[in-house]
Every structure is written in C-alpha cells, then in structure tokens.
C-alpha cells in the first residue's frame, strides 16, 4: 500500500522516486564514520510509520549522533522504497538512531519515540496504512528488551489511552539504509514535509494527544515493606487481617468501598503499595469494589494457575503479598477485565491528599 499522497495533496511522488535511483551507501557510510565520536555508541532501531517524520524527531536531539531512514523487519535483502511502500517485503519503514549513552539513555530515546506515534494503532500510522507503516521497537539484545518492556509498561501505567498499547517489541534484524533522497527529507524539503505531516494527521494528533505529557518514569519501582505479624495484628481489624493474610472474603455490599466514588487511589492497607484508581472503578453489581485495571501493574500480581473466566485468578500485592481479591475476564472495555477486590485489603487516599502522602506522581491524573 503506497503512502496516501491524496490525503496530503502531494502528488509528485513519481518524480521523487525517479530521483531516488540508489542508496548512495558509500557516501552515507563515510558521513556516519566522520560523525562518530570517541567512546561508546549505542544504536536504537525504531519504526514509527513515515520514516521522514520519525527521523526528524531525532535529528539534532542532544546526545543523538545521527538518525538514518531505512527498512527493517522483512526477509527481502536490499529493499527499495518502491518495493517496501508497495507492501509484500515484510519490511517496516524505520530509522536507525546512533546515540551517546553518556548523554542520552535508551529509555529517553524510547520516550521520544512514543511521542511520535499513535501506539494504539497496529494497522499503520495515520494516513499511511499497511504493515510497512506499522510502529515497532526492534531490540538488539536482552538489555534493550528489558528497557523497552519497562518503557511500554510505564506507558500503559499512565492510562493516557483508552485503547490498549499495541506497538510490538521485536528482535532486530538487518537494517537497510533508504535511498539518499529520503535522508534528512524534513530539512531538504521543508515545505513538502510540513504539508505531509499535517495533512496525514500526524501533526494534529501529536499536538492533541502528546502535548504537555510528562516524561515516562522507567526504572526500578519503589519497594514497600511488610510489617511484622505482631504489628499487623495491632494495626489491622480482625477482618482486615484475615482477608490480607489468610485470603478470607468479606461480605458483599456491606463493605467499605463497594459504593465509593470519591476521586483518589487505593493502596494496600498493609504496605501502602499503590494498587487501584477511582478512575478505573465501576459498579459491577457484585457488591465488592471492581476495577478494570490496576493503577500500576507492577504492584498487582496474579497467582499461578486458575481459570480467569470461571473462578478468577487470585491477585495480591507485589511486596507485602497481601491477598486483594480476584481478577475475572468478564469486565467492560477497554480491558475486558474485572478486578474484584476486598475493601478490607485497601486504604483510600483522596486526590487532594496524594502529594501530602507521598503519591504525587499520580496527582496529575485527577484534574482540579
């Protein structure tokens, strides 16, 4: 499937293709070698739809040595723009970003990448439809995979998107530089580039969705501790102790939070681990608090075994191991899940108290 030129009003693509007879690999290699500074250089391989647009986001970024447009992910060697854009090669339009990890980290590279795409779209990007225009992160080793997975999980944990994050993390293969006329296209053809970016829908989407979004927090999560058994018996009611420590179930409808609607978050009553948000709470009719997803997936752990649909799978807090309830596959959109949680395992923190109680990172989710 070709780039959708009709939508953006740029109809001279045949001329552009004619000007791209070769990849000018020797010149590109010489420029790359000249640009390489002493010290360690890392490489990120990313696909975000139109490679002109994704390359433009990295050109000139502090810590980035260079960004190159090209093709990867397919099984056809030495692909051309004409063949890739027509589909059938298996390749993605992609970019190779070389960067100095002492100045910019791989996690920061990915944070920039997310902000160039619609991560909920797996059929292409904006006006460009087809597998060759899908977004993806191609990882070169286990270390990159760990960071990429953490970055994706951090994006999911923001709940900025109602739809699931569908951008895949794939093993990297050979990268083929695109023809010379595609390199630095945004700088060489600024008028056509700006018209394409706006007309394709990418520019308006990025402005609407990504403007003013804070940087993703990727890295080790805060660790919480579990008090001694004696301390728990002093602090908790008998019901809270039995639910969290022995997996008991409280009575339906008569519990504290089943019909609670105040904005804020729910934390583990034992350890304080952040578990659920009022934003994701809904009335399931079961008589217990129900949520479509955790506030932070790192802190809500599923037990092994069990049927998600029939009997549900037990969930507990990551650090304290508190029994929280069960998760079922009969919930509403967007997740289709129902986290059925005992009120006795939860402590509620109102939105206007989040900063004061050390949960300020979640305060931006609750507009004043």
Buried (B, 14 or more C-beta within 10 A) or exposed (E): BBBBBEBBEBEEBEEBBEEBEEBBEEEBEEBBEEEEEEEEBBBBBBBBBBBBBBBBBBBEBEBBBBBBBBBBBBEBEEBBBEBBBEBEBBBBBBBBBBBBBEBBBBBBBBBBBBBBBBBBBBEBBBBBBBBBBBBBBBBBEEEBBEBBBBBBBBBBBBBBBEEEBBBBBBEBBEBBBBBBBBBBBBEEBEEBBEBBBEBBBBBEBBEEBBEEBEEBBBEEBEEBEBBEEEEBEEEBEEBBBBBBBEBBBBEEEEBBBBEBEEBBBBBBBBBBBBBBBBBBBEEBEEBBBBBBBBBBEBBBBBEEEEEBEEEBBBBBBBBBBBBBBBBBBEBEEBBEBBBBBBBBBBBBBBBEEBEEEEBEBBBEBBEE
